[in-house]
Amino acid sequence: MSNTTTTANGTARRGKIGQRVAYACGNLGQSAFYNALSTYFVVYVTSSLFAGVDKGVATKLIGVITGLVVVIRIAEIFIDPLLGNIIDNTTTKWGRFRPWQFLAGAISSVLIVLVYTGLFGLVNVNATWFIVLFVITFIVLDVFYSLRDISYWGMIPALSSDSHERSTYTALGSFTGSIGYNGIT
């Protein structure tokens, strides 16, 4: 892989290998996180989360969580462009994307731990409080996951104005993303 690219105006620009590697590694964890949030989440909810709960109550809770996921996926059609607008209008001394990468990544990480611990066993104590807090936690988790994901893919145009270089970033992110997604299966 050459480290020199030609920009749109014909001048040669030396690509930053470290920047490419850092960008690629960013999607490794993001895709592993997504796999945990999508594929393993379904298995966890249907087989482990409600293991100590009455079957009738567990079935109702699974129904509520399934409905929540469907509603969130539909709502994302409208919410994600708004989140993208928030990211585009972010101005900090750390740049437009870095705050969302760190902040949203950290918050999402804490919230996924809460989700996978059944809110630290609250489901076995009080199913009503569990479902109320779970809905809030899962919505906030999904919003912060989206903020991180949108800011990750949205930074490509800021990394380079050269279309070939942008394609390189996209390919590297997709490649490491497939490793991250499939690496935990």
C-alpha positions, 0 to 999 in steps of 0.5 A: 500500500503506497503512502503517497496519494494525489489530491484532486488538484494534482498535488502529491500528499503523503498519507499518514499510516498512523492515522490510517491504522488508528482509524481502522482500529476505531471500527474494530471495537465499534463492530464488536460492540454492535455484534454484542448489542444486536446478535448476542443481545437477542440470545441473552434476553431470550435465554439468560436475562429472565432465568430466575423470573416466572415464565409468564412475567418473563414472556411479557418482559421479552415482549416489551423489550422486543417492542422497544427494539422495533420502535427504536429501529424505526425511530432511528430513521428520524433521529440519526439525521438529527444526531448527525446535525448535532455532530456537524455543529459541534465545535470544541478545542478537540475538534468536531468528532473526537468528543463524540468518539470518547464521550459516546464510547465511554457512556455506551460501554457503561450502559452495555454493562448495565444491560448485560447485568440485568441492571445488576439483578433488578429483574429478580427484585422488581420487574416493574422497576426493571422494565422502566429503567431498562427502557430508559437505559436502552434508549440512552445506550442506543442514542450514544451508540449512534452518536459514536457510529455517526461521528466515526463514519462522518469523519472520513471527509474531514480526514482527507479531501482526496477521494482515493484516500477516503476510499482507503479509510472506508475500506480499512474501517470496513475490513477491521469492522468485519474482524471485530464483528466476527471476532467475538462469534 
